[in-house]
């Protein structure tokens, strides 16, 4: 409980409420979480902020727009305390990203209530969180450089950050193939005991990264989404009677569909054309789609985590709603799939 306060005598008639004899110190005989009962005099933020900046040699104190009307008080303290170093307060608009909670207080609530898995959860916009999600420092710098600094509040689309990550990674990141929702493909005319090592480029945008050897055999896994028993218009991937290219491998035509007792597709069969091997120069015919795959025998089990926006509304608390009412229950999906074995 606060017993006494110390005020700065400025101007009680000032139109700026911050200059109406503001409290600069409070005396509170209560236990502090760090110092216990050793100390009872505490400076207010509005007083400590400019004085600390001046003592520490800060040249520019960068604040968000809500501190704009506190700048006259900031300047008054620096002047009246006759500080040798004169810092300058500059305000800018807070960064807002759609479907994202940026407030530290609200992020703490998400962590404390177990809605996210800690401060490094990839769904929260902390440095540790976005690092764990795979964002690079260069992508973040490019993003910040592009959006710049403004005096006007606005909301940035999160897809812009994704764009800069792709621009950063695509030219230099080695690629690998993986299937999130595996569907078995059996190539019925491929020898059962044969394992072929195919050369596949590591990065189509950078030949200097070379190639990797990937095993290919009779049984493969493809993505469930790359097969449709009754295809919709302009669907060019796998369906009965259609031919596609397996990336870095051969043309394969779907010949049969195997279902379980409940009518769910559990396996598809196909035939390959050995003359259509990638890199062979085959020009006899063309296909409209290329799909990725992994070899079933050598595939490495892998857990995939798919992230969607944590907040359903573009702007949290839109239309007066509390941000916790906008939590997306499907912001994290965990899948068990496979990635290729290569060397």
C-alpha positions in Angstrom: 0.0 0.0 0.0 1.3 3.4 -1.0 1.8 5.7 2.0 3.4 8.8 0.5 4.3 10.3 -2.9 6.6 13.0 -4.2 5.3 15.2 -7.0 7.1 17.5 -9.4 5.8 21.0 -9.3 5.1 22.0 -12.9 1.7 23.4 -14.0 -1.7 22.2 -12.7 -3.4 24.3 -15.4 -1.5 22.7 -18.3 -3.7 21.2 -21.1 -1.4 18.2 -21.1 -2.4 16.1 -18.1 1.1 14.7 -17.8 2.4 18.1 -16.8 -0.1 18.6 -13.9 2.3 18.0 -11.0 3.0 14.4 -11.8 4.1 11.9 -9.2 7.8 11.1 -9.5 8.5 9.0 -6.4 6.3 6.8 -4.3 7.0 5.5 -0.8 5.6 2.0 -0.4 6.3 -0.2 2.6 5.5 -3.5 0.8 7.7 -6.5 0.1 9.5 -6.4 -3.3 9.9 -9.6 -5.2 13.7 -9.0 -5.6 14.8 -6.8 -2.7 12.3 -7.8 -0.1 11.8 -5.1 2.6 15.2 -3.5 2.1 13.9 -0.6 0.0 10.7 1.4 0.1 11.3 4.3 -2.3 10.4 3.7 -6.0 10.7 6.2 -8.9 7.7 6.4 -11.3 8.4 5.3 -14.9 7.8 8.7 -16.4 10.6 10.1 -14.2 13.0 7.1 -14.3 12.8 6.8 -18.1 14.4 10.1 -19.2 16.9 10.2 -16.3 18.1 6.7 -17.0 18.4 7.5 -20.7 20.5 10.6 -19.9 22.8 8.8 -17.4 23.4 5.9 -19.8 24.2 8.2 -22.8 21.1 7.2 -24.8 20.7 9.5 -27.9 17.3 8.5 -29.1 14.6 6.8 -27.0 12.2 5.1 -29.3 8.6 4.7 -28.1 5.3 3.8 -29.5 2.6 6.4 -30.2 0.9 6.2 -26.9 3.9 7.9 -25.3 3.7 10.9 -27.7 1.9 13.2 -25.1 4.5 12.2 -22.5 7.4 13.7 -24.5 7.0 17.2 -23.0 7.4 15.7 -19.5 10.4 13.6 -20.7 12.0 16.8 -22.0 11.1 18.7 -18.8 12.8 16.2 -16.5 16.0 16.1 -18.6 16.2 19.9 -18.6 15.3 20.6 -15.0 17.7 17.9 -13.7 20.5 19.6 -15.8 21.7 16.3 -17.4 24.9 16.5 -19.4 23.6 14.2 -22.1 20.3 15.3 -23.7 18.4 12.3 -25.1 15.5 12.7 -27.5 12.3 10.8 -27.5 10.9 9.7 -30.8 7.5 7.9 -31.3 6.5 5.5 -34.0 3.5 3.3 -34.8 3.4 -0.1 -33.1 3.9 -3.1 -35.4 0.6 -5.0 -35.8 0.4 -8.2 -37.8 -2.9 -9.7 -38.7 -4.1 -12.8 -36.8 -1.3 -12.2 -34.3 -1.1 -11.2 -30.7 1.8 -8.7 -30.2 1.1 -7.5 -26.7 3.6 -8.9 -24.2 1.0 -8.9 -21.5 -1.4 -10.9 -23.7 1.4 -13.3 -24.7 2.2 -13.9 -21.1 -1.4 -14.8 -20.5 -1.3 -17.3 -23.4 1.8 -18.9 -21.9 0.6 -18.9 -18.3 -2.8 -20.4 -19.2 -1.1 -23.1 -21.3 -2.8 -22.0 -24.6 0.6 -22.1 -26.2 3.6 -24.2 -25.3 5.9 -21.6 -23.8 7.6 -18.5 -25.1 9.3 -20.4 -27.9 6.0 -21.8 -29.3 6.2 -21.2 -33.1 2.7 -19.7 -33.0 3.8 -16.6 -31.0 5.8 -13.7 -32.4 8.8 -13.9 -30.0 12.3 -14.1 -31.3 12.7 -17.7 -30.0 9.3 -18.6 -31.4 9.9 -17.4 -34.9 13.4 -18.8 -34.9 12.0 -22.2 -34.0 9.5 -21.9 -36.8 12.4 -21.6 -39.2 12.6 -17.9 -39.9 16.1 -16.5 -40.6 17.6 -13.3 -39.3 18.0 -12.0 -42.8 14.3 -12.6 -43.7 13.3 -10.7 -40.6 15.6 -7.8 -41.4 14.3 -7.6 -45.0 10.7 -7.7 -43.7 11.4 -4.8 -41.2 13.2 -2.8 -43.9 10.3 -3.2 -46.3 7.5 -2.1 -43.9 9.6 0.7 -42.5 8.7 3.1 -39.7 5.5 5.1 -39.6 3.5 7.5 -37.5 0.3 5.9 -38.7 -1.1 2.8 -37.1 -1.7 0.0 -39.6 -1.7 -3.8 -39.8 0.7 -5.8 -41.8 -0.3 -9.1 -43.5 1.5 -12.0 -42.0 2.0 -13.4 -45.6 4.5 -10.6 -46.2 6.8 -12.1 -43.6 6.3 -15.6 -45.2 7.2 -14.0 -48.6 10.5 -12.7 -47.3 11.4 -16.0 -45.8 10.8 -17.8 -49.1 12.8 -15.2 -50.9 15.6 -15.8 -48.5 15.6 -19.6 -48.4 14.6 -20.6 -52.0 17.9 -19.7 -53.6 20.1 -21.4 -51.0 18.2 -24.1 -49.0 18.8 -27.7 -50.1 15.5 -29.5 -50.8 14.2 -32.9 -49.6 11.0 -34.8 -50.2 8.6 -35.7 -47.5 4.9 -36.9 -47.3 2.7 -35.6 -44.6 -0.3 -37.9 -45.2 1.2 -41.0 -46.8 -0.7 -43.0 -49.4 1.0 -46.2 -50.6 1.7 -46.4 -54.4 2.7 -49.8 -55.8 4.3 -49.8 -59.2 3.2 -53.3 -60.4 5.5 -53.6 -63.4 8.6 -52.5 -61.4 10.9 -55.5 -60.3 10.2 -56.4 -56.7 13.8 -56.9 -55.7 15.2 -53.8 -57.5 16.3 -50.6 -55.7 17.4 -47.8 -58.0 19.5 -44.8 -56.8 18.2 -41.7 -58.6 20.2 -38.5 -58.9 18.0 -35.5 -57.9 19.1 -31.9 -57.8 19.3 -30.3 -54.4 18.1 -26.9 -55.5 16.8 -26.1 -58.9 17.8 -22.4 -58.4 21.4 -23.2 -57.6 23.2 -25.9 -59.6 26.3 -25.5 -57.5 24.5 -27.3 -54.6 24.8 -30.5 -56.7 22.7 -33.6 -56.5 21.7 -36.2 -54.0 21.1 -40.0 -54.4 17.6 -41.1 -53.5 16.4 -44.7 -53.4 13.5 -45.7 -55.7 11.7 -49.1 -55.6 8.4 -50.8 -56.3 6.7 -49.4 -53.2 6.4 -45.7 -52.6 4.5 -43.2 -50.6 2.8 -40.2 -52.1 0.6 -37.5 -50.6 -3.1 -38.3 -50.1 -3.8 -34.9 -51.6 -2.1 -35.9 -54.8 -4.7 -38.6 -55.5 -8.4 -38.1 -56.3 -10.6 -41.0 -57.3 -13.2 -38.8 -58.9 -11.2 -35.7 -60.1 -12.6 -32.3 -60.2 -12.2 -30.0 -63.2 -8.5 -29.0 -63.9 -7.2 -31.6 -61.4 -4.1 -33.0 -63.1 -2.5 -35.1 -60.4 -3.1 -38.8 -59.8 -6.5 -40.4 -60.6 -7.5 -43.6 -62.3 -6.2 -43.7 -65.9 -4.1 -40.5 -65.5 -0.3 -40.3 -65.9 2.0 -38.1 -63.9 5.7 -37.7 -63.4 7.3 -38.7 -60.1 9.8 -36.0 -59.4 13.2 -37.0 -60.5 12.0 -40.5 -61.6 9.5 -41.8 -64.2 6.0 -41.3 -65.7 3.5 -43.5 -63.7 -0.1 -44.2 -64.7 -2.7 -45.0 -62.1 -4.3 -48.4 -62.9 -6.1 -49.6 -59.7 -7.5 -48.3 -56.4 -7.5 -50.5 -53.3 -10.0 -49.7 -50.5 -10.7 -51.0 -47.0 -14.0 -52.4 -45.8 -15.2 -48.9 -45.1 -14.6 -47.7 -48.6 -11.4 -45.6 -47.7 -8.6 -45.6 -50.2 -5.6 -47.3 -48.6 -3.4 -48.1 -51.6 -3.2 -47.3 -55.3 -1.5 -49.3 -58.1 0.2 -48.0 -61.2 2.6 -48.8 -64.0 5.7 -47.0 -65.0 7.4 -46.3 -68.3 11.1 -47.0 -68.1 11.8 -44.8 -71.1 10.6 -41.7 -69.3 13.4 -41.5 -66.7 14.2 -37.9 -65.7 17.3 -36.7 -67.5 17.0 -39.2 -70.3 15.8 -36.7 -72.8 12.5 -38.4 -73.4 10.1 -36.3 -75.5 7.6 -38.8 -76.7 4.7 -37.3 -74.7 4.0 -34.9 -71.9 2.2 -35.0 -68.6 0.5 -32.1 -66.9 1.7 -32.7 -63.3 4.7 -33.7 -61.3 4.3 -35.0 -57.8 6.8 -35.8 -55.0 7.2 -39.2 -53.3 9.4 -41.2 -50.9 10.6 -44.8 -51.1 8.5 -46.9 -48.7 11.3 -49.3 -47.7 13.9 -46.6 -46.8 11.6 -43.7 -45.7 12.4 -42.1 -42.4 9.5 -41.6 -40.0 9.0 -37.9 -39.3 6.6 -35.7 -37.2 5.3 -32.7 -39.0 3.7 -29.7 -37.3 1.4 -27.6 -39.3 0.7 -24.1 -38.0 -2.3 -21.9 -38.7 -2.9 -18.4 -37.3 -3.4 -18.5 -33.6 -6.0 -15.8 -33.8 -9.1 -16.1 -36.0 -9.8 -12.4 -36.4 -7.5 -10.4 -38.5 -7.3 -7.9 -35.7 -7.5 -9.3 -32.1 -10.3 -7.9 -30.0 -12.1 -6.7 -33.2 -15.6 -5.4 -32.6 -15.0 -5.4 -28.8 -14.3 -9.1 -28.5 -11.7 -10.3 -26.0 -8.7 -11.8 -27.7 -9.1 -15.1 -25.9 -12.5 -15.5 -27.7 -10.6 -15.4 -31.0 -8.2 -18.3 -30.3 -8.1 -20.8 -33.2 -8.6 -24.3 -31.8 -6.9 -25.7 -34.9 -3.8 -23.6 -34.9 -1.6 -26.7 -34.5 -1.9 -30.0 -36.3 0.6 -32.8 -35.7 1.0 -35.4 -38.4 3.1 -38.5 -38.7 4.7 -39.0 -42.1 7.9 -39.8 -43.8 10.9 -38.1 -45.4 13.3 -39.4 -48.0 16.6 -41.2 -47.1 19.4 -39.7 -49.3 23.1 -39.4 -49.5 
